[in-house]
Amino acid sequence: MRRKLAKAAVVMAGIAAIAGSTAVTAQAADGTPIKVASFEQCRGWGDAMKAQGLIKGYHCDNMNAAQQWYLTPVY
C-alpha cells in the first residue's frame, strides 16, 4: 500500500511539473483531446483529473501512424 501511495505522489508531482495543470484543465474542459508523450503519461493525467473530479473518465488513444498518444476526457 505504501508503494502505491508513493508512486501516486511521484506521478502527481510529475504531472504538475510537466503539464502546467491550468493548461491541461482548460483544454480538457472543452473535450479537446490532449496530446501526451506516452500511454503512461496519458493514464497519469487521466487518473489525476478523475481523482480531482474534473472528469468522469477518459480514453487514451493512439490516433495516428506517428504513434502519438492523446487523452480524451469524458464528462
C-alpha positions in Angstrom: 0.0 0.0 0.0 2.8 2.4 0.8 4.4 1.8 -2.5 1.2 2.6 -4.4 0.8 5.8 -2.4 4.4 6.8 -3.0 4.1 6.0 -6.7 0.9 8.1 -6.9 2.7 11.0 -5.2 5.5 10.8 -7.7 3.1 10.7 -10.7 1.1 13.7 -9.3 4.3 15.7 -8.9 5.4 14.9 -12.4 2.0 15.8 -13.8 2.1 19.1 -12.0 5.6 19.9 -13.2 5.1 18.8 -16.8 1.5 19.7 -17.5 1.1 23.2 -16.1 -2.2 22.0 -14.8 -4.2 25.1 -15.8 -3.4 24.5 -19.5 -4.4 20.8 -19.3 -7.6 21.6 -17.3 -8.6 24.4 -19.7 -8.1 22.1 -22.7 -9.9 19.2 -21.0 -12.8 21.5 -20.2 -13.9 21.7 -23.8 -13.4 18.0 -24.5 -10.5 18.5 -26.9 -8.0 15.6 -27.0 -4.8 16.4 -25.2 -1.5 15.3 -26.8 0.7 13.4 -24.4 4.1 11.8 -24.6 3.2 8.2 -23.8 0.5 5.8 -22.7 1.8 6.0 -19.1 1.6 9.8 -19.1 -1.9 9.6 -20.5 -3.0 7.3 -17.7 -1.3 9.6 -15.1 -3.1 12.7 -16.3 -6.4 11.0 -16.8 -6.3 9.4 -13.3 -5.3 12.7 -11.7 -8.1 14.7 -13.4 -10.6 11.9 -12.5 -9.4 12.0 -8.8 -9.9 15.7 -8.7 -13.5 15.3 -10.0 -12.8 17.3 -13.2 -13.9 14.4 -15.5 -15.9 11.2 -15.1 -13.5 9.2 -17.2 -11.1 9.3 -20.1 -9.7 7.5 -23.1 -6.1 7.1 -24.1 -5.9 6.9 -27.9 -3.1 6.3 -30.4 -4.6 8.3 -33.2 -2.1 8.2 -36.0 0.8 6.4 -37.6 3.4 8.6 -35.8 2.4 6.7 -32.6 1.3 9.9 -30.8 -0.9 9.4 -27.8 -3.9 11.6 -26.9 -6.0 11.8 -23.7 -9.7 12.4 -24.4 -11.8 13.4 -21.4 -15.3 12.0 -20.8 -17.8 14.2 -18.8 
